[in-house]
């Protein structure tokens, strides 16, 4: 094994151990910072476009002392450049964005899915799975699940398809299943499954893209059907509407979910994730919108003014920067195009940045591409 592969293997082992080391309350900034600098050094050494950008910013492993100083890659840059420490042909999986902007798909390269999968399952178990009725101090191991999204085999480059496949495989019962196939949404099958859940009295979980729920609710409305799922049931939506369905404001969307499926809004969980990260954020339900999002101990977030790069204080609107240690092969620090409000280490997600913030994001992309290209 080459020195580079040996170093990568050691880094992967460190990341897997760090993910397994406990929840956010037990992990301080010092431990996160040490590993963040290690990941930055790896990306600086092996990701040429990122190294050129970092050098142009005067940020190198010798000068950077804090994860907050690691230069963040504008998320749109993934559409224009290959940002990978490993050559793409050596990667186990390449996830691609939906391509809704400019028709160009951003790519995220994974030499191994071991870290992504560990990140997803450790976080999902803690943030989505309900408490075990017999052991309130522990999470329930499995739930019967229905997935409102195509299978991983149908969409091998979709990070969401892989995420949901992991959820079903690691946390779903043997009779869990997908309800979207070649023929689209199987409304009759979903209806039969929801009727069964009502009869059995066992908690049930529906997971999928936000727009998939809109299509299902529209179909149920046309049929005049509503359900009252058993106590402990929950819903997970993600990804927004992406022009795939009519748009609903958050309050209306979660009120409709609660009304159609009989699940309280506090058990309607939104997952916030993106192809350009390997870790997801969750809220604790949507009784109040916008809900507060937070992540596990291996990811940190800042809210900045994209024109100045300065962090904004709690309560102020800024653009989100995420620093995800699990995204070790590409770029761990990502400047998003999402606006939010800082809330004591967590954030309220407001949607896409606009006005001066959007202009600042565009300028950041131009600056990155100018510096990163040979």
C-alpha positions in Angstrom: 0.0 0.0 0.0 1.3 3.5 -0.9 2.0 6.1 1.8 -1.0 8.1 0.6 -3.3 5.1 0.9 -1.9 4.2 4.3 -2.5 7.7 5.5 -6.0 7.7 4.1 -6.7 4.3 5.8 -5.5 5.7 9.2 -7.7 8.8 8.7 -10.7 6.7 8.0 -10.1 4.6 11.2 -9.8 7.9 13.2 -13.1 9.2 11.7 -15.0 6.0 12.4 -13.7 6.0 16.0 -14.6 9.6 16.5 -18.1 9.1 15.2 -18.5 6.2 17.6 -17.1 8.2 20.6 -20.4 9.8 21.9 -22.9 12.5 21.4 -22.3 16.2 21.0 -22.5 16.9 24.7 -19.5 14.7 25.4 -17.2 16.0 22.7 -15.5 19.3 23.1 -14.1 21.7 20.4 -10.5 20.5 21.1 -11.2 17.0 19.9 -13.2 18.2 16.9 -10.5 20.7 16.1 -7.6 18.2 16.1 -9.4 16.0 13.7 -10.6 18.9 11.5 -7.0 20.0 11.1 -6.0 16.4 10.2 -8.8 16.2 7.6 -7.8 19.7 6.2 -4.2 18.5 5.8 -5.3 15.4 3.9 -7.4 17.5 1.6 -4.7 20.1 1.1 -2.2 17.4 0.2 -4.4 15.4 -2.2 -7.1 17.7 -3.6 -5.3 20.0 -6.1 -8.1 22.5 -6.9 -8.8 22.9 -3.2 -5.1 23.3 -2.4 -4.8 26.1 -5.0 -7.8 27.9 -3.5 -6.4 27.5 0.1 -3.0 28.8 -0.9 -4.6 31.8 -2.6 -6.4 32.5 0.7 -3.1 32.1 2.6 -4.5 29.1 4.4 -2.2 26.0 4.7 -1.8 23.3 7.3 1.0 25.4 8.8 -1.1 28.6 9.2 -4.6 27.2 10.1 -5.1 26.6 13.8 -8.8 26.3 14.1 -11.5 24.5 12.1 -13.2 28.0 11.7 -10.2 29.1 9.6 -10.4 26.2 7.1 -11.4 27.7 3.8 -15.0 26.8 2.8 -15.8 25.7 -0.7 -18.9 27.3 -2.3 -21.3 24.5 -2.9 -21.8 25.4 -6.6 -18.2 24.7 -7.2 -19.0 21.0 -7.1 -20.7 21.5 -10.5 -17.6 23.0 -12.1 -14.7 21.1 -10.7 -13.7 17.6 -9.5 -13.1 18.0 -5.8 -11.7 14.6 -4.7 -8.6 13.4 -3.0 -8.8 10.1 -4.7 -9.0 9.8 -8.6 -12.7 9.5 -9.5 -12.1 6.1 -11.1 -10.9 4.7 -7.8 -14.0 5.8 -5.9 -16.6 3.3 -4.7 -19.5 5.6 -5.3 -20.2 9.0 -6.9 -23.3 10.9 -5.7 -24.7 13.5 -7.9 -27.0 16.5 -7.2 -30.4 16.7 -8.9 -29.2 19.2 -11.5 -32.1 21.6 -11.0 -29.7 24.6 -11.4 -28.3 25.2 -14.9 -28.9 21.5 -15.7 -25.4 20.7 -14.3 -25.0 18.1 -11.7 -22.6 18.5 -8.9 -20.6 15.4 -7.9 -19.4 14.1 -4.6 -16.8 11.3 -4.7 -16.6 8.6 -2.0 -13.6 6.2 -2.1 -15.4 4.1 0.5 -19.0 4.4 1.9 -17.8 3.2 5.3 -17.6 6.7 6.8 -20.8 8.0 5.1 -22.8 4.9 6.3 -21.5 5.1 9.9 -22.3 8.8 10.0 -25.8 8.2 8.7 -26.7 5.3 10.9 -25.3 6.7 14.2 -27.1 9.9 13.6 -30.4 8.4 12.4 -30.6 6.1 15.4 -30.4 9.0 17.8 -32.5 11.6 16.0 -35.3 9.7 14.3 -35.9 6.3 16.0 -38.4 6.6 18.9 -37.7 5.5 22.4 -38.3 1.8 23.2 -41.6 1.6 25.1 -40.1 -1.1 27.4 -36.8 0.7 27.9 -37.3 4.5 27.7 -33.6 5.1 28.0 -32.9 3.3 24.7 -34.0 3.8 21.1 -36.3 1.3 19.4 -34.2 -1.0 17.1 -36.7 -1.3 14.2 -39.9 0.2 12.8 -42.1 -0.8 9.9 -41.3 1.7 7.2 -42.7 2.9 4.0 -40.3 4.8 1.6 -41.7 7.4 -0.7 -38.7 7.5 -3.1 -37.2 5.2 -5.7 -34.8 2.4 -4.7 -31.0 2.7 -4.7 -30.9 0.4 -7.7 -33.1 2.7 -9.7 -31.0 5.8 -8.7 -27.5 4.6 -7.9 -26.0 8.2 -7.9 -28.6 9.6 -5.5 -27.3 10.2 -2.0 -31.0 10.3 -0.8 -31.7 6.9 -2.4 -28.7 5.5 -0.5 -29.7 7.2 2.7 -33.2 5.8 2.6 -31.9 2.3 1.6 -29.7 2.4 4.7 -32.7 3.5 6.9 -34.8 0.6 5.6 -32.0 -2.0 5.8 -30.6 -1.0 9.2 -33.8 0.2 11.0 -36.8 -1.2 9.1 -38.6 -4.4 9.8 -38.6 -7.2 7.2 -41.9 -6.1 5.8 -40.8 -2.5 5.2 -40.9 -1.4 1.5 -40.6 1.3 -1.2 -43.8 2.7 -2.7 -42.3 4.3 -5.8 -41.3 2.2 -8.7 -41.2 2.3 -12.5 -44.9 3.1 -12.5 -44.5 6.0 -10.1 -46.3 6.2 -6.7 -48.3 3.1 -5.9 -51.2 4.8 -4.1 -53.2 1.6 -3.6 -50.3 -0.1 -1.9 -49.6 2.8 0.4 -53.3 3.0 1.3 -53.4 -0.7 2.1 -50.3 -0.4 4.2 -51.6 2.5 6.2 -54.9 0.6 6.8 -52.9 -2.3 8.1 -50.9 -0.1 10.4 -54.1 1.3 11.9 -55.4 -2.2 12.4 -52.2 -3.6 13.9 -51.7 -0.7 16.3 -47.9 -0.9 15.8 -45.9 2.4 15.2 -45.3 3.1 11.5 -42.8 5.4 9.8 -43.2 7.1 6.4 -40.0 8.5 4.9 -39.3 10.3 1.7 -38.8 13.4 -0.3 -41.1 16.3 0.7 -42.6 16.5 -2.8 -43.5 12.7 -2.6 -45.6 13.5 0.4 -47.4 16.2 -1.5 -48.3 13.8 -4.3 -49.5 11.2 -1.8 -51.6 13.7 0.1 -53.1 15.0 -3.2 -54.0 11.4 -4.1 -55.5 10.7 -0.7 -57.5 13.9 -0.9 -59.0 12.8 -4.2 -59.9 9.5 -2.6 -61.4 11.2 0.5 -59.0 9.2 2.7 -57.3 10.1 6.0 -55.6 7.9 8.5 -54.8 7.9 12.2 -51.5 6.0 12.6 -50.7 4.4 16.0 -49.0 6.3 18.8 -45.2 6.3 18.2 -45.6 6.6 14.4 -43.5 9.3 12.8 -42.7 10.9 9.4 -39.5 12.0 7.9 -39.4 14.4 5.0 -36.4 16.0 3.2 -35.3 17.8 0.1 -38.1 20.3 -0.4 -40.2 20.4 -3.5 -37.6 21.0 -6.3 -40.3 21.8 -8.8 -41.6 18.2 -8.6 -44.8 19.2 -6.9 -46.8 22.3 -5.8 -45.0 24.3 -3.2 -46.4 24.5 0.4 -45.3 26.8 3.2 -43.8 24.9 6.1 -46.7 25.5 8.4 -49.2 24.3 5.8 -47.1 21.3 4.9 -46.7 19.9 8.4 -50.3 20.7 9.3 -51.4 18.6 6.2 -49.1 15.8 7.2 -50.6 15.7 10.7 -54.1 15.8 9.3 -53.7 13.1 6.7 -51.7 10.6 8.7 -52.8 11.3 12.3 -49.2 12.0 13.4 -48.6 15.0 15.6 -46.4 17.7 14.2 -43.9 17.1 16.9 -43.3 13.6 15.3 -43.0 15.1 11.8 -39.2 15.3 11.5 -37.4 17.2 8.7 -33.9 16.0 7.7 -31.7 18.7 6.1 -28.9 17.2 4.1 -27.1 17.6 0.8 -25.1 15.7 -1.7 -22.0 17.7 -0.9 -22.0 16.5 2.7 -21.8 13.1 4.4 -23.8 14.1 7.5 -27.4 15.1 8.0 -29.1 17.6 10.3 -32.5 17.0 12.0 -35.0 18.9 14.0 -37.1 17.7 16.9 -40.3 18.0 15.1 -42.2 20.8 13.5 -44.8 21.9 16.1 -43.2 25.3 15.4 -41.8 26.5 12.1 -39.1 27.2 11.2 -37.7 24.5 13.4 -34.3 24.4 15.0 -31.8 22.1 13.2 -28.7 20.5 14.7 -26.2 17.8 13.9 -24.0 15.3 15.7 -20.6 15.9 17.2 -18.6 15.3 14.0 -20.2 18.3 12.2 -20.1 22.0 13.1 -22.0 24.9 11.5 -21.4 28.7 11.3 -23.6 31.5 9.9 -21.6 34.1 8.1 -22.0 37.3 6.1 -20.9 36.0 2.7 -19.6 39.4 1.6 -17.3 39.8 4.5 -16.8 36.2 5.7 -17.5 37.3 9.3 -19.7 35.2 11.5 -23.1 36.8 12.4 -24.3 36.8 16.1 -27.1 34.7 17.4 -30.4 35.9 16.3 -29.1 37.4 13.0 -29.6 36.0 9.5 -26.6 34.7 7.7 -25.5 32.0 5.2 -24.7 28.6 6.5 -21.2 27.1 6.4 -20.9 23.5 7.4 -17.8 21.7 8.5 -18.4 18.0 8.1 -15.5 15.7 9.2 -17.2 12.7 7.6 -16.8 14.3 4.1 -13.1 13.6 4.2 -12.4 13.0 0.5 -13.9 16.1 -1.0 -14.0 19.3 1.0 -15.1 19.2 4.6 -16.0 22.9 4.8 -18.9 23.9 2.6 -20.3 27.4 2.0 -24.0 26.7 1.2 -26.5 29.0 -0.5 -28.9 28.5 2.4 -29.9 31.3 4.8 -30.5 30.7 8.5 -30.5 32.2 11.9 -27.9 31.3 14.5 -29.4 29.7 17.6 -26.8 28.8 20.2 -24.7 26.4 18.1 -27.8 25.3 16.2 -29.7 27.1 13.5 -33.2 27.8 12.1 -33.2 27.1 8.3 -34.9 29.8 6.3 -34.4 28.6 2.8 -32.3 29.9 -0.1 -30.4 33.1 0.5 -31.5 36.1 -1.4 -30.6 39.8 -1.9 -27.1 40.8 -0.7 -26.5 37.3 0.7 -27.2 35.6 -2.6 -24.8 38.1 -4.3 -22.2 37.3 -1.7 -22.5 33.6 -2.5 -22.1 34.2 -6.2 -19.0 36.3 -5.6 -17.6 33.5 -3.5 -18.1 31.0 -6.3 -16.4 33.3 -8.8 -13.4 33.8 -6.4 -13.1 30.1 -5.8 -13.2 29.1 -9.4 -10.6 31.7 -10.3 -8.2 30.5 -7.6 -8.8 26.8 -8.0 -8.3 26.3 -11.7 -4.8 25.7 -12.9 
